[in-house]
Amino acid sequence: MNKDKIFNRLTHDMKQSNVTLPEGLTNKIMTRVRAVDIKEPVSQPASPRWLKPVTAFAVILCVLITSSILIIQKSSNTILVKFSIDILDARQVSLVGDFNGWDEQAVELKYKNGTWKTKLRLKPDRYQYMFLVDGERWIADPQSTEYVDDGYGKRNSIIDITRI
């Protein structure tokens, strides 16, 4: 099966599942899929009809599991939250939000394997935040499910950990 057929099959299966993915995620995934060298299979056994929606659901579940915000551990009055973002051309990435007084130097992320990451202990609340790249480029979290206007022509990401 060639790359275009795989792309078309995945696109069709995703559309059939009626799930809305974050903006730009489909292109990012498909760029990586197209970059993989796929060898032609010797033979391809017929698959049952139910396998396509199950495969699409599994892909969506994997995407949701690897979301940029992950609740790791809850203690009595704080929650350990993991923030991450994929930015390949950055020299430094900071996490800035109302949980740290919008201090641009308070939380620097660590870079590993193409991803910038950090963990914070936060009290249950609703927070606004953004990533600051190289001290000058503000980026909303592309994996956030909720945003709010920041008053400067961009949007802040929202994390709500009041219901956890």
C-alpha positions as CSV (number, residue, x, y, z in Angstrom):
1,M,0.0,0.0,0.0
2,N,1.6,3.3,-1.0
3,K,1.7,6.5,1.2
4,D,-1.1,8.3,-0.6
5,K,-3.4,5.3,-0.1
6,I,-2.5,5.2,3.6
7,F,-3.1,8.9,3.9
8,N,-6.5,8.7,2.2
9,R,-7.5,5.7,4.3
10,L,-6.6,7.4,7.6
11,T,-8.3,10.6,6.5
12,H,-11.4,8.7,5.6
13,D,-11.4,6.7,8.9
14,M,-10.9,9.9,10.9
15,K,-13.8,11.7,9.1
16,Q,-16.1,8.7,9.8
17,S,-15.3,8.9,13.5
18,N,-16.8,12.4,13.8
19,V,-14.1,13.6,16.2
20,T,-12.6,17.1,16.0
21,L,-8.9,17.3,16.4
22,P,-6.9,20.4,17.5
23,E,-6.0,22.8,14.6
24,G,-3.0,21.7,12.7
25,L,-2.6,18.3,14.4
26,T,-3.8,16.3,11.3
27,N,-1.2,18.0,9.1
28,K,1.6,17.4,11.6
29,I,0.8,13.7,11.9
30,M,0.4,13.2,8.2
31,T,3.7,15.0,7.5
32,R,5.4,12.4,9.8
33,V,3.5,9.5,8.3
34,R,4.5,10.5,4.7
35,A,8.1,10.8,5.9
36,V,8.2,7.1,6.9
37,D,9.6,4.7,4.4
38,I,6.9,2.1,4.0
39,K,7.7,-1.2,2.4
40,E,5.1,-3.0,0.3
41,P,3.6,-5.9,2.2
42,V,4.1,-9.4,0.8
43,S,0.4,-10.0,1.2
44,Q,-2.4,-8.2,2.9
45,P,-5.1,-10.3,4.6
46,A,-8.6,-9.0,4.5
47,S,-9.6,-7.1,7.6
48,P,-13.1,-7.2,9.2
49,R,-15.3,-4.1,8.7
50,W,-15.2,-3.2,12.4
51,L,-11.4,-2.8,12.3
52,K,-11.4,0.6,10.6
53,P,-13.4,2.5,13.3
54,V,-11.5,0.7,16.0
55,T,-8.2,1.7,14.4
56,A,-9.4,5.3,14.1
57,F,-10.5,5.3,17.7
58,A,-7.1,3.9,18.8
59,V,-5.3,6.7,16.9
60,I,-7.5,9.3,18.5
61,L,-7.0,7.8,21.9
62,C,-3.2,7.9,21.4
63,V,-3.4,11.5,20.4
64,L,-5.4,12.4,23.5
65,I,-3.1,10.5,25.8
66,T,-0.1,12.4,24.5
67,S,-1.8,15.7,24.9
68,S,0.4,18.5,26.1
69,I,-1.2,18.7,29.5
70,L,-1.1,15.6,31.6
71,I,-2.3,15.3,35.2
72,I,0.4,13.1,36.8
73,Q,-0.3,13.0,40.5
74,K,-2.8,14.5,42.9
75,S,-1.9,15.1,46.5
76,S,-4.0,16.6,49.3
77,N,-4.0,20.2,48.1
78,T,-1.9,20.4,44.9
79,I,-1.8,18.5,41.6
80,L,1.4,17.7,39.7
81,V,0.7,18.8,36.1
82,K,3.0,18.1,33.1
83,F,3.2,20.7,30.3
84,S,4.9,20.0,27.0
85,I,5.2,21.4,23.5
86,D,7.0,20.4,20.4
87,I,9.1,23.3,19.0
88,L,12.2,22.3,17.1
89,D,13.7,25.7,16.3
90,A,13.8,27.1,19.9
91,R,16.8,27.8,22.1
92,Q,14.7,28.4,25.2
93,V,11.0,27.9,26.1
94,S,9.3,29.2,29.2
95,L,5.9,28.5,30.7
96,V,4.2,31.7,31.7
97,G,0.8,32.1,33.3
98,D,-1.3,33.4,36.1
99,F,0.0,30.6,38.3
100,N,3.4,32.3,38.3
101,G,2.4,35.9,38.0
102,W,3.3,35.9,34.3
103,D,7.0,35.9,35.3
104,E,8.9,35.1,32.0
105,Q,11.8,33.6,33.9
106,A,10.0,31.6,36.6
107,V,9.5,28.3,34.7
108,E,12.0,27.2,32.0
109,L,11.2,24.0,30.1
110,K,13.7,21.2,29.5
111,Y,14.3,20.0,26.0
112,K,14.5,16.3,25.3
113,N,13.8,14.3,22.1
114,G,12.1,17.1,20.2
115,T,9.8,18.1,23.1
116,W,10.1,20.9,25.7
117,K,8.7,19.7,29.1
118,T,8.2,20.8,32.7
119,K,6.1,19.8,35.7
120,L,4.4,22.1,38.2
121,R,2.5,21.5,41.4
122,L,-0.7,23.6,41.2
123,K,-3.6,24.2,43.5
124,P,-7.0,23.2,42.0
125,D,-8.1,26.3,40.0
126,R,-8.6,27.6,36.4
127,Y,-5.4,29.0,34.9
128,Q,-4.4,31.0,31.8
129,Y,-1.0,30.4,30.3
130,M,1.2,30.6,27.2
131,F,4.6,29.4,26.1
132,L,7.3,32.0,25.6
133,V,9.9,31.0,22.9
134,D,13.3,32.6,23.0
135,G,12.0,35.4,25.2
136,E,10.1,37.0,22.3
137,R,7.5,34.7,20.6
138,W,4.3,34.0,22.6
139,I,2.6,30.7,21.6
140,A,-0.7,29.3,22.9
141,D,-0.7,25.6,23.7
142,P,-1.8,23.9,20.5
143,Q,-3.1,20.9,22.5
144,S,-5.3,23.0,24.8
145,T,-9.0,22.5,24.5
146,E,-10.0,25.9,25.7
147,Y,-8.7,29.5,25.0
148,V,-9.4,33.1,26.0
149,D,-8.5,36.4,24.3
150,D,-5.3,37.7,25.9
151,G,-6.1,41.4,25.1
152,Y,-3.1,41.7,22.9
153,G,-4.4,40.1,19.7
154,K,-3.5,36.5,20.7
155,R,-5.2,33.9,22.9
156,N,-4.2,32.4,26.2
157,S,-4.5,28.6,26.8
158,I,-6.7,27.5,29.7
159,I,-6.1,24.6,32.1
160,D,-9.0,23.9,34.5
161,I,-8.0,21.6,37.3
162,T,-10.9,22.4,39.6
163,R,-12.8,19.3,38.7
164,I,-10.0,16.7,39.3
